[in-house]
Amino acid sequence: MNHPGDFSRVFRQGKRTGGGGLTVISVENTVGHPRLGLAIAKKHIKLATGRNRLKRIIRESFRQHQSAFPNIDIVVLSRPGVNQRDNAQIWAALERHWLTVVAQWQKS
């Protein structure tokens, strides 16, 4: 996702799931494939190295799971305390989020 309108549509209409220092919001799209957007706040992770580490983990996890997703836009937001978690904890939290997102969109 690379347009501000895409992000605002997800924030306005999306289904939310939270936990593990992250919030995941998803909404249907019309582009024919799943897309990922990141909103990693400087307020939650002060150093750029920490923000970049989190973004790398999220992108890699999304890449490995994107075949399971329907045509949706997903935005991942950082929450307070996410910088205290190690890579394995973040990875596990993302796994739970992806399962929840897939289940949400299979119902509807």
Rosetta constraint file for C-alpha pairs under 8 A:
AtomPair CA 1 CA 6 HARMONIC 6.47 0.50
AtomPair CA 1 CA 7 HARMONIC 7.46 0.50
AtomPair CA 1 CA 35 HARMONIC 6.05 0.50
AtomPair CA 1 CA 36 HARMONIC 6.19 0.50
AtomPair CA 1 CA 37 HARMONIC 5.57 0.50
AtomPair CA 1 CA 73 HARMONIC 7.61 0.50
AtomPair CA 2 CA 6 HARMONIC 7.30 0.50
AtomPair CA 2 CA 37 HARMONIC 7.86 0.50
AtomPair CA 3 CA 7 HARMONIC 6.95 0.50
AtomPair CA 4 CA 8 HARMONIC 6.30 0.50
AtomPair CA 5 CA 9 HARMONIC 6.08 0.50
AtomPair CA 6 CA 10 HARMONIC 6.43 0.50
AtomPair CA 7 CA 11 HARMONIC 6.25 0.50
AtomPair CA 7 CA 37 HARMONIC 7.47 0.50
AtomPair CA 7 CA 75 HARMONIC 7.42 0.50
AtomPair CA 8 CA 12 HARMONIC 5.98 0.50
AtomPair CA 9 CA 13 HARMONIC 5.94 0.50
AtomPair CA 9 CA 14 HARMONIC 7.50 0.50
AtomPair CA 10 CA 14 HARMONIC 4.81 0.50
AtomPair CA 10 CA 25 HARMONIC 6.72 0.50
AtomPair CA 10 CA 26 HARMONIC 6.29 0.50
AtomPair CA 10 CA 27 HARMONIC 5.67 0.50
AtomPair CA 10 CA 73 HARMONIC 7.05 0.50
AtomPair CA 10 CA 74 HARMONIC 7.51 0.50
AtomPair CA 10 CA 75 HARMONIC 7.21 0.50
AtomPair CA 11 CA 25 HARMONIC 7.10 0.50
AtomPair CA 13 CA 27 HARMONIC 6.57 0.50
AtomPair CA 14 CA 25 HARMONIC 5.44 0.50
AtomPair CA 14 CA 26 HARMONIC 4.91 0.50
AtomPair CA 14 CA 27 HARMONIC 4.64 0.50
AtomPair CA 15 CA 25 HARMONIC 5.37 0.50
AtomPair CA 15 CA 26 HARMONIC 5.31 0.50
AtomPair CA 15 CA 27 HARMONIC 6.46 0.50
AtomPair CA 16 CA 23 HARMONIC 6.92 0.50
AtomPair CA 16 CA 24 HARMONIC 5.72 0.50
AtomPair CA 16 CA 25 HARMONIC 4.45 0.50
AtomPair CA 16 CA 26 HARMONIC 6.69 0.50
AtomPair CA 17 CA 23 HARMONIC 5.75 0.50
AtomPair CA 17 CA 24 HARMONIC 5.29 0.50
AtomPair CA 17 CA 25 HARMONIC 6.50 0.50
AtomPair CA 17 CA 97 HARMONIC 6.72 0.50
AtomPair CA 17 CA 100 HARMONIC 7.37 0.50
AtomPair CA 17 CA 101 HARMONIC 7.63 0.50
AtomPair CA 18 CA 22 HARMONIC 5.94 0.50
AtomPair CA 18 CA 23 HARMONIC 4.27 0.50
AtomPair CA 18 CA 24 HARMONIC 6.26 0.50
AtomPair CA 18 CA 97 HARMONIC 7.57 0.50
AtomPair CA 19 CA 23 HARMONIC 6.43 0.50
AtomPair CA 19 CA 93 HARMONIC 6.98 0.50
AtomPair CA 20 CA 82 HARMONIC 7.23 0.50
AtomPair CA 20 CA 89 HARMONIC 7.53 0.50
AtomPair CA 20 CA 90 HARMONIC 6.77 0.50
AtomPair CA 20 CA 93 HARMONIC 5.16 0.50
AtomPair CA 21 CA 78 HARMONIC 6.25 0.50
AtomPair CA 21 CA 79 HARMONIC 4.90 0.50
AtomPair CA 21 CA 80 HARMONIC 6.45 0.50
AtomPair CA 21 CA 81 HARMONIC 5.98 0.50
AtomPair CA 21 CA 82 HARMONIC 4.42 0.50
AtomPair CA 21 CA 90 HARMONIC 7.83 0.50
AtomPair CA 22 CA 76 HARMONIC 6.74 0.50
AtomPair CA 22 CA 77 HARMONIC 5.66 0.50
AtomPair CA 22 CA 78 HARMONIC 4.83 0.50
AtomPair CA 22 CA 79 HARMONIC 5.34 0.50
AtomPair CA 22 CA 82 HARMONIC 7.04 0.50
AtomPair CA 22 CA 93 HARMONIC 7.73 0.50
AtomPair CA 23 CA 76 HARMONIC 5.78 0.50
AtomPair CA 23 CA 77 HARMONIC 5.08 0.50
AtomPair CA 23 CA 78 HARMONIC 6.51 0.50
AtomPair CA 23 CA 79 HARMONIC 6.98 0.50
AtomPair CA 24 CA 74 HARMONIC 6.78 0.50
AtomPair CA 24 CA 75 HARMONIC 5.77 0.50
AtomPair CA 24 CA 76 HARMONIC 4.60 0.50
AtomPair CA 24 CA 77 HARMONIC 6.35 0.50
AtomPair CA 24 CA 97 HARMONIC 6.87 0.50
AtomPair CA 25 CA 74 HARMONIC 5.66 0.50
AtomPair CA 25 CA 75 HARMONIC 5.23 0.50
AtomPair CA 25 CA 76 HARMONIC 6.53 0.50
AtomPair CA 26 CA 72 HARMONIC 6.37 0.50
AtomPair CA 26 CA 73 HARMONIC 5.50 0.50
AtomPair CA 26 CA 74 HARMONIC 4.42 0.50
AtomPair CA 26 CA 75 HARMONIC 6.42 0.50
AtomPair CA 26 CA 101 HARMONIC 7.22 0.50
AtomPair CA 27 CA 72 HARMONIC 5.40 0.50
AtomPair CA 27 CA 73 HARMONIC 5.41 0.50
AtomPair CA 27 CA 74 HARMONIC 6.79 0.50
AtomPair CA 28 CA 71 HARMONIC 5.99 0.50
AtomPair CA 28 CA 72 HARMONIC 4.20 0.50
AtomPair CA 28 CA 73 HARMONIC 6.11 0.50
AtomPair CA 29 CA 33 HARMONIC 7.95 0.50
AtomPair CA 29 CA 34 HARMONIC 7.76 0.50
AtomPair CA 29 CA 71 HARMONIC 5.67 0.50
AtomPair CA 29 CA 72 HARMONIC 4.97 0.50
AtomPair CA 29 CA 73 HARMONIC 5.96 0.50
AtomPair CA 30 CA 71 HARMONIC 6.96 0.50
AtomPair CA 31 CA 71 HARMONIC 7.24 0.50
AtomPair CA 32 CA 71 HARMONIC 5.56 0.50
AtomPair CA 33 CA 70 HARMONIC 7.04 0.50
AtomPair CA 33 CA 71 HARMONIC 4.68 0.50
AtomPair CA 33 CA 72 HARMONIC 6.96 0.50
AtomPair CA 34 CA 66 HARMONIC 6.64 0.50
AtomPair CA 34 CA 69 HARMONIC 6.33 0.50
AtomPair CA 34 CA 70 HARMONIC 6.38 0.50
AtomPair CA 34 CA 71 HARMONIC 4.73 0.50
AtomPair CA 34 CA 72 HARMONIC 4.79 0.50
AtomPair CA 34 CA 73 HARMONIC 5.72 0.50
AtomPair CA 34 CA 74 HARMONIC 7.51 0.50
AtomPair CA 35 CA 71 HARMONIC 7.89 0.50
AtomPair CA 35 CA 72 HARMONIC 6.46 0.50
AtomPair CA 35 CA 73 HARMONIC 4.79 0.50
AtomPair CA 35 CA 74 HARMONIC 6.10 0.50
AtomPair CA 36 CA 59 HARMONIC 7.84 0.50
AtomPair CA 36 CA 62 HARMONIC 7.53 0.50
AtomPair CA 36 CA 73 HARMONIC 6.02 0.50
AtomPair CA 36 CA 74 HARMONIC 4.89 0.50
AtomPair CA 36 CA 75 HARMONIC 5.88 0.50
AtomPair CA 36 CA 76 HARMONIC 7.73 0.50
AtomPair CA 37 CA 73 HARMONIC 7.53 0.50
AtomPair CA 37 CA 74 HARMONIC 6.01 0.50
AtomPair CA 37 CA 75 HARMONIC 4.47 0.50
AtomPair CA 37 CA 76 HARMONIC 6.40 0.50
AtomPair CA 38 CA 55 HARMONIC 7.32 0.50
AtomPair CA 38 CA 75 HARMONIC 5.51 0.50
AtomPair CA 38 CA 76 HARMONIC 5.07 0.50
AtomPair CA 38 CA 77 HARMONIC 6.30 0.50
AtomPair CA 39 CA 75 HARMONIC 7.03 0.50
AtomPair CA 39 CA 76 HARMONIC 6.09 0.50
AtomPair CA 39 CA 77 HARMONIC 4.79 0.50
AtomPair CA 39 CA 78 HARMONIC 6.69 0.50
AtomPair CA 40 CA 44 HARMONIC 7.71 0.50
AtomPair CA 40 CA 45 HARMONIC 7.81 0.50
AtomPair CA 40 CA 51 HARMONIC 6.58 0.50
AtomPair CA 40 CA 55 HARMONIC 7.69 0.50
AtomPair CA 40 CA 76 HARMONIC 7.74 0.50
AtomPair CA 40 CA 77 HARMONIC 5.67 0.50
AtomPair CA 40 CA 78 HARMONIC 5.05 0.50
AtomPair CA 41 CA 45 HARMONIC 6.50 0.50
AtomPair CA 41 CA 51 HARMONIC 7.98 0.50
AtomPair CA 41 CA 77 HARMONIC 7.65 0.50
AtomPair CA 41 CA 78 HARMONIC 6.20 0.50
AtomPair CA 41 CA 79 HARMONIC 7.95 0.50
AtomPair CA 42 CA 46 HARMONIC 5.17 0.50
AtomPair CA 42 CA 47 HARMONIC 7.52 0.50
AtomPair CA 42 CA 48 HARMONIC 7.98 0.50
AtomPair CA 42 CA 51 HARMONIC 7.55 0.50
AtomPair CA 44 CA 78 HARMONIC 6.89 0.50
AtomPair CA 44 CA 79 HARMONIC 6.42 0.50
AtomPair CA 44 CA 80 HARMONIC 5.18 0.50
AtomPair CA 44 CA 81 HARMONIC 6.94 0.50
AtomPair CA 44 CA 82 HARMONIC 7.15 0.50
AtomPair CA 44 CA 83 HARMONIC 7.08 0.50
AtomPair CA 45 CA 50 HARMONIC 6.23 0.50
AtomPair CA 45 CA 51 HARMONIC 5.97 0.50
AtomPair CA 45 CA 82 HARMONIC 7.64 0.50
AtomPair CA 45 CA 83 HARMONIC 5.86 0.50
AtomPair CA 46 CA 50 HARMONIC 7.43 0.50
AtomPair CA 46 CA 51 HARMONIC 7.71 0.50
AtomPair CA 47 CA 51 HARMONIC 6.59 0.50
AtomPair CA 48 CA 52 HARMONIC 5.99 0.50
AtomPair CA 49 CA 53 HARMONIC 6.09 0.50
AtomPair CA 50 CA 54 HARMONIC 6.32 0.50
AtomPair CA 50 CA 83 HARMONIC 7.20 0.50
AtomPair CA 51 CA 55 HARMONIC 6.23 0.50
AtomPair CA 52 CA 56 HARMONIC 6.12 0.50
AtomPair CA 53 CA 57 HARMONIC 6.35 0.50
AtomPair CA 54 CA 58 HARMONIC 6.21 0.50
AtomPair CA 55 CA 59 HARMONIC 6.04 0.50
AtomPair CA 56 CA 60 HARMONIC 6.10 0.50
AtomPair CA 57 CA 61 HARMONIC 6.11 0.50
AtomPair CA 57 CA 87 HARMONIC 7.42 0.50
AtomPair CA 57 CA 90 HARMONIC 7.75 0.50
AtomPair CA 57 CA 91 HARMONIC 6.99 0.50
AtomPair CA 58 CA 62 HARMONIC 6.06 0.50
AtomPair CA 58 CA 91 HARMONIC 7.74 0.50
AtomPair CA 58 CA 94 HARMONIC 7.36 0.50
AtomPair CA 59 CA 63 HARMONIC 6.06 0.50
AtomPair CA 60 CA 64 HARMONIC 6.29 0.50
AtomPair CA 61 CA 65 HARMONIC 6.36 0.50
AtomPair CA 61 CA 91 HARMONIC 7.16 0.50
AtomPair CA 61 CA 94 HARMONIC 7.18 0.50
AtomPair CA 61 CA 95 HARMONIC 7.79 0.50
AtomPair CA 62 CA 66 HARMONIC 5.63 0.50
AtomPair CA 65 CA 69 HARMONIC 7.19 0.50
AtomPair CA 65 CA 98 HARMONIC 7.58 0.50
AtomPair CA 68 CA 102 HARMONIC 7.16 0.50
AtomPair CA 69 CA 102 HARMONIC 6.05 0.50
AtomPair CA 70 CA 102 HARMONIC 7.60 0.50
AtomPair CA 70 CA 105 HARMONIC 7.37 0.50
AtomPair CA 78 CA 82 HARMONIC 6.62 0.50
AtomPair CA 81 CA 85 HARMONIC 7.42 0.50
AtomPair CA 82 CA 90 HARMONIC 7.96 0.50
AtomPair CA 85 CA 89 HARMONIC 5.90 0.50
AtomPair CA 85 CA 90 HARMONIC 6.44 0.50
AtomPair CA 86 CA 90 HARMONIC 6.40 0.50
AtomPair CA 87 CA 91 HARMONIC 6.03 0.50
AtomPair CA 88 CA 92 HARMONIC 6.10 0.50
AtomPair CA 89 CA 93 HARMONIC 6.16 0.50
AtomPair CA 90 CA 94 HARMONIC 6.20 0.50
AtomPair CA 91 CA 95 HARMONIC 6.28 0.50
AtomPair CA 92 CA 96 HARMONIC 6.45 0.50
AtomPair CA 93 CA 97 HARMONIC 6.27 0.50
AtomPair CA 94 CA 98 HARMONIC 6.06 0.50
AtomPair CA 95 CA 99 HARMONIC 6.35 0.50
AtomPair CA 96 CA 100 HARMONIC 6.28 0.50
AtomPair CA 97 CA 101 HARMONIC 6.09 0.50
AtomPair CA 98 CA 102 HARMONIC 6.15 0.50
AtomPair CA 99 CA 103 HARMONIC 6.17 0.50
AtomPair CA 100 CA 104 HARMONIC 6.08 0.50
AtomPair CA 101 CA 105 HARMONIC 6.37 0.50
AtomPair CA 102 CA 106 HARMONIC 6.16 0.50
AtomPair CA 103 CA 107 HARMONIC 6.43 0.50
AtomPair CA 104 CA 108 HARMONIC 6.83 0.50
